[in-house]
Every structure is written in structure tokens, then in C-alpha cells.
């Protein structure tokens, strides 16, 4: 099920703007003196799940923004083949922003496996979005794909309205869309770069939540994607870390605000996860060791995060949980 792509040209413009910001940062990186390379962690990667996940070194690779999941090597794992659905979200309706790839795609698939219909909001990665739609429909549920820019509050209102029109209700909002681009020094962070991060990562969450709330009834929920950077900071992701800390505070504040309405609000704070976000930020040589310094010595796969979103979405699991930031970081320090 596809929404008519009227906002597509505006979304394509945003993607082009993001690539232009990226180009400036990469040019500055090339000009700056190289600092001594950080030693990669020598710890052995930890495998604690039902199947072995990819370990470092990953193939060196780099992408232009906003990044394409289909071009990643290895392909991110999102299917969670050992996860058996049990109708925890039967006939509920969810919107997942950034649902075309990465954590968003994995969440959409598991929500569908638990019985939900899903609308995915994404920027302009149409092929990735179609793959997510196919995966949701393979689970026997309906999927609406909606391209556009969450920085635009009018688009957010329209995305929610289209979802309610298509599916008749709205029960779950997952705010997950994000913009991430490093800056080695605060002086390197341009106004354009800063605003792209702030308006996407925090204003976009406000826009979507505000648009969704008139349709959310008692028992509904909002789940925000935070980050370990919002807990511990990150020296070269000053703006991104700041927005993730703001998302954590927004989560707790909105949870208090909506408590009497019976609408729960929680967040998940992932550690390093193998998605297009990081290869579209880091240099190829850094991507090869992405996640190696985490407590588990490897990045998570999206399918290792998505069950946490199911847990927070399902009233049968978490009806007494609101206002938390759930760390899924592979250990206490990420």
C-alpha cells in the first residue's frame, strides 16, 4: 500500500541538502591533520543470542546520505527468524518514522509479526522502503509507505492523517528518524549542519507526537529512539548527542504529561547498531571497526533491538511502564 508521493520532491531536496552538508564535512576532514588512529579494541566479540552475528572487522565502506540499506555489506539482519509472534499487538496500528531501514525496518517487521498494521515514514530511500513494505506484508499485515521530511510539521500532520484514513486508527508511534554527521570541533559545526540535526532529531519527534496525539486513545503509546550518546556523550557528535539527550528528557516529560490520559511514553537507547546511519557518516576505514569498542566488542544487528520496542509497545508486557529510557547497549557502558 503506497501513499501518493506528493512530498517526495521536498524530501529529495532535504536528502540533497544533507549530502551537501556531508560533502563540506568530508572536505574539512581531508584538509585537517590526521590525528593518531585509535587502537581498535582487542576484546573478543560476545555472542549471546540464538544465532551468531557479524563481527569486526567489517568491510570498509562509505555511503552518501541519507544512506541505503540495500548497499550495506554485510546486509543488516532484521528478520529475527527465531522470534515467534504471539499476537501481542493484534489489530493495532503503528507509525514508524525512519522505517525504511535499520532499526525502523526491524521494528516494523516484528510489529507486523505481532499482528499490527504499519505505516513507515521515510525521507527518499524508496527501494529500501519497498523492501520493508514487502517484509511487513509477508508477515500477513498491511503496510503504508509515506515519503517525506519530519522537519515539516505539515507533512507530519498529513502522514498521521493518511495512516488513520488507511487503517482506521492509530495506537503506536515510534519516533526513530535521525540525522547524524560528525564534526571534529565545535567550530566546524555550521549553522546549516546544526539546524538539520536539531530539526530532524528533536523537532521531528515533537511534530509527529503532536500530530498523533488526537488519535491516540487510552492504552496507546509513543516510543522514542534515544541513544547511548544521549547518556554518555560523544566527542565528535556534539549536536547529535545533544538531541538524543533532549529526546530522553522529552520522553520523561511527555510521559508525565500524558499519564492521566493512559498513554505511555518510553524510549530505547541503543548502542552501536549496524544500519546505514553510520556508514553514511564515518570514513570507510572507521566503519571497518564500527562497534568494536562496545562492551560486546561488536555492533548490534537491528533484530537485536526490535524486541525491546515490541516489549514497550505491547500493553500485555509493559502496561505499568512509562517514562523510562531502556538501554540496549550490549553492556553497562555501551
Rosetta blueprint (number, residue, H / E / L):
1 X L
2 X E
3 X L
4 X L
5 X L
6 X L
7 X L
8 X H
9 X H
10 X H
11 X H
12 X H
13 X H
14 X H
15 X H
16 X H
17 X H
18 X H
19 X H
20 X H
21 X H
22 X H
23 X H
24 X H
25 X H
26 X H
27 X H
28 X H
29 X H
30 X H
31 X H
32 X L
33 X L
34 X L
35 X L
36 X L
37 X L
38 X L
39 X L
40 X L
41 X L
42 X L
43 X L
44 X L
45 X L
46 X L
47 X L
48 X L
49 X L
50 X L
51 X L
52 X L
53 X L
54 X L
55 X L
56 X L
57 X L
58 X L
59 X L
60 X L
61 X L
62 X L
63 X L
64 X L
65 X L
66 X L
67 X L
68 X L
69 X H
70 X H
71 X H
72 X L
73 X L
74 X L
75 X L
76 X L
77 X L
78 X L
79 X L
80 X L
81 X L
82 X L
83 X L
84 X L
85 X L
86 X L
87 X L
88 X L
89 X L
90 X L
91 X L
92 X L
93 X E
94 X E
95 X E
96 X E
97 X E
98 X L
99 X L
100 X L
101 X L
102 X H
103 X H
104 X H
105 X H
106 X H
107 X H
108 X H
109 X H
110 X H
111 X H
112 X H
113 X H
114 X L
115 X L
116 X L
117 X E
118 X E
119 X E
120 X E
121 X E
122 X E
123 X L
124 X L
125 X L
126 X H
127 X H
128 X H
129 X H
130 X H
131 X H
132 X H
133 X H
134 X H
135 X H
136 X H
137 X H
138 X H
139 X L
140 X L
141 X L
142 X L
143 X E
144 X E
145 X E
146 X E
147 X E
148 X L
149 X L
150 X L
151 X L
152 X L
153 X H
154 X H
155 X H
156 X H
157 X H
158 X H
159 X H
160 X H
161 X H
162 X H
163 X H
164 X H
165 X H
166 X H
167 X H
168 X L
169 X L
170 X L
171 X L
172 X E
173 X E
174 X E
175 X E
176 X L
177 X L
178 X L
179 X L
180 X L
181 X L
182 X L
183 X L
184 X L
185 X L
186 X H
187 X H
188 X H
189 X L
190 X L
191 X H
192 X H
193 X H
194 X H
195 X H
196 X H
197 X H
198 X H
199 X H
200 X H
201 X H
202 X H
203 X H
204 X H
205 X H
206 X H
207 X H
208 X H
209 X H
210 X H
211 X H
212 X H
213 X H
214 X L
215 X L
216 X L
217 X L
218 X L
219 X L
220 X L
221 X E
222 X E
223 X E
224 X E
225 X E
226 X L
227 X L
228 X L
229 X H
230 X H
231 X H
232 X H
233 X L
234 X L
235 X L
236 X L
237 X L
238 X H
239 X H
240 X H
241 X H
242 X H
243 X H
244 X H
245 X H
246 X H
247 X H
248 X H
249 X H
250 X H
251 X H
252 X H
253 X H
254 X H
255 X H
256 X H
257 X H
258 X H
259 X H
260 X H
261 X H
262 X L
263 X L
264 X E
265 X E
266 X E
267 X E
268 X E
269 X E
270 X E
271 X L
272 X L
273 X E
274 X L
275 X L
276 X H
277 X H
278 X H
279 X H
280 X L
281 X L
282 X L
283 X L
284 X H
285 X H
286 X H
287 X H
288 X L
289 X L
290 X L
291 X L
292 X L
293 X L
294 X L
295 X L
296 X L
297 X L
298 X L
299 X L
300 X E
301 X L
302 X L
303 X H
304 X H
305 X H
306 X H
307 X H
308 X H
309 X H
310 X H
311 X H
312 X H
313 X H
314 X L
315 X H
316 X H
317 X H
318 X H
319 X L
320 X L
321 X L
322 X L
323 X L
324 X L
325 X E
326 X E
327 X E
328 X E
329 X L
330 X L
331 X L
332 X L
333 X L
334 X L
